[in-house]
Amino acid sequence: MTAVIDASAVRIDGVSRAFGSGPHRVQALDNVSFNVRPGEFVCLLGASGCGKSTLLGILAGIDRPSSGGVDVGGRKVGLMFQDSALLPWLTAGGNIALPMKIRGVPRADRASRVEELLAMVRLAGLADKRPHELSGGMRQRVSLARAFAQDADVLCMDEPFGALDAMTRDLLHDELERIWRETGVTVLFVTHDVREAVRLGDRIVLLSSRPGRVAEIFDVGIDRPRRIDAPEVAALAVTITARLRAEVSRHGR
């Protein structure tokens, strides 16, 4: 009998999460299940409060499900937040080196890796800059480099570009896609921006309004590289937006 090999990098199986108890109990996630393939870029999309960030927190190990479970097959999971969350007293290089320092990476190895990561996000030569000396887009690049310094196989990104202007966000879409293709990391990317999801994702998991359930999964069969204003991106975004509006309306009733 031939053994069946599970090719999933991430398995999410019947995950539910509730907060509080009694009349104050809030059901954030309800029986969420889907798998992510190694090297896949999956976007989690849904209205505010549908449990997207909660699910990432469970995947990253900073929260636990009330029921169900996640399995990453021993892979390392990294997390990147919407805010750059850089420590203001550290330089850009110091912020990037911090995850490696926590893991016990020797100083010399940290220094060389910081230079590699800064070059990867196109900030070579800026290791000594403090966060306040950098633009918003540059700070997010440093945050992205720090996320990759976690040496993660699976990178969870929680609306990392949501606070940026449209032009900077578009440029960082290009950078993220380039780095993703170069590294082969598996990405779960939370967004409430439908076009951003279509621009970046291989698949889009649409979560229903609270409690978050998998309403539909869309395959994005659009050749890369993509532009956020491309007709194909716009057309799929219209379809997904209509489905999202139906979910929001259902919740409103």
N, C-alpha and C positions, 0 to 999 in steps of 0.2 A: 504494500500500500504506500503511495507517495505522500509524503508529509506536505501539509499546506503551510506555506510561508506567508506570514502577515507582513505585507509591505508597507504598513502604515507607520509614519513617524509619530503621529498623535492619534490616540483613540479616546473619544469622548463618549461615554456609555451611560445614558440615562441620568445625566447630572441634573440634580435639583438643588436649589439653595434658597432657604428662607431665613429671614431675620426677625428677631423678636418672638413674642408668643402671645397667645390669647387674642384679644381684639386688636392688638398692635402688631400682629404678625404680618409680615410682608413677604410674599412669594416672588423672589426675583427671577429665578430660573425654574423651569418645570420640564423634567425628562428630556433634556437636550442630548442628542446623539449625532455624531458625524465623525468621520476619519479624515486625516490629512496625510497626504503622501510625502515621502522625503523630498525636500527641495521644492515643494509646492508653495505658492503664494496665495493664501486664502484670506479674504476680507470678511470681517464680521460687520454686518450692516443692520441698523435698526434705529427706531426712534429713541430719544433720551429715556433712560430708565428701564430699558428692555433687558438689562443684565449683561451687556457686552463686556464691560470692564470687570464685572464680577466673575465672568467666565475666565478672563485672562488671569485674574488674581488666583483662581483655583489652579489653572495650568501652571502658573509660576510658583505655586506652593506657598503663597502668602495667605491663602484662605482655604477652607475645606468645604466640600459639598455636604449638604444635609443628607443626600442619598445619591447613589450612582458613583461613578469614579472616572478618573482619567489615567491613561497609561502612555508614557512617552518612551517606553522601552529602554530606560536607563540613560536616555539622552539628557544633555544639559539644557536647561531652559533659561533664557534671559528675558528681561523685561525693560521696555523703554516707555516712559510716561509722556503725556502731552506737554507738560512743562519740562524744560531742559533740566531743571533741578540740579544745576551745577553748584558745587560748593564755592562760595564767593572768595574764600581765603586761599583756595588752591588755583594754580595756573591751569590752562587748558590741558597741558601735559599731565599735571598732577591729578586732575579729575579723571582723565582716561586711565591713568596708572592705578587708580584706587582699587578697582575690582581685582587687578592682578596682585596688588599688595596684600589684599585680604586673603587671596588664595595662596600666598607664600611664594610667589614668583620672585626669583632673585632680582636685585636692583638693576644689574646690567641688562638682563633679559627684558625687564620692564621698559627700560629706556629705548632699546631698539624696537620693541613692539609698538611703543607710543609713536615713534617716528613713522613706522609703517602705517599705522592706523590714521595718523594725521594726513599722510600722503593719500591714503585711500579715500578720504572725504575731502580732498583738495584743500587742505589747510596746512600744507608743509611749511615749516619755518615759524609757526605761530604757537609753539609749545609753551612759551613763556608769557603769553598773554593771559590776563585775568578775564573772567567772564564779563565784567563791566566794560572792557575794552573791545568787545566783540558785538557785532550786530545780532539781531534775533536769529537770522538764518545761520550765521556762523555758530551761535551757541547750540542750535539744534544739530549742526554737523558734529560738534564736539560730543554732544549727547549720543549721537549715532555711533561715533567712534568708541565711546565708553561702553555702549551696549555690545558692540562686537568684541571689546576687551574682556567681556565675561566668558569668551570662548564657548558661546552657546551653539548648540546644534539646532535649537528651536528658538526663534526670537519672537516674543509677544510685544506688539507695538500698540500702545493705547492712544489713538488720535495724536500722533506725534507732530503733525503739521497743522493742527486745527487752529492755532493762534497766529499763524503766519499769513502775510498778504499773498494774494493769488500768484504773483510772479515768483516770489521766493518759494512758495509751495510747489509750483510747477518745476522749478529747477531742482528741488530736492526729490521730487518724484523721479526725475532722470537719474540722479545720483543713487537713490535707493535701489532702483531697478538695476543699474550697472553693478553695484556692490552685491546685490542678491544673486545675480547671474555669475559673478566672479567667484563667490564663496560657496554657493550651493546650499546656503542655510535655508531651513524651513521657516516661513513667516506666517504668523497670524496677526492681521492688521485690523484694528478696530477703527471704524469711521462712521460718521453719520452723513457723509457726503457721497451721494450716489455716483457721481461722475468720477470721484477719486477712486472709489471701489472698482469701477469698470476700467479705469486707466491702469490700475496696478494689479488686479487680481487674476489668478488663473480660474478661481471659482469664488463665488460670493454666497455666503450663508446669510440669508435674511431671517432675522429673529422677529417674532411677533412682539407686539406691545405687552407690557407686564401682565402676567408672568412671561418671561422670555421662553419661547419654544421655537423650534426650527419651522418657519413658515414655508420656506422654499429654498432650494439651492440652485444657483444659476451657474452654468458653465460659460466662461467668457472665451468664445472661440474667435477672438480678434488677434490677428498677427501682431507681434511686437517688432519694433518699438511702436508704441501708441502715443497719440497726442490727446490731451483731455478734451480738445475741441473738434476732434475728428468726427465725421458723420456717423461712423459705425459705433463709436463710443456714445455719442448722443442718443442714437436710436435705442441701444440696449438700456441706457440710463432712463429713457422715457418709460420703457416696459417695467423696469424694476421700481421706478418711482410710483407708478400706478398701483403696483402690488403693495408698496410700503404705505401709500395713502389709504388703501383698503384696510390695512392692519391698524393704522392710527384711528381711522373712523370706527372700526369695530370696538376698539378700546374706549373711544369717546362715548359710545352708547352704553 
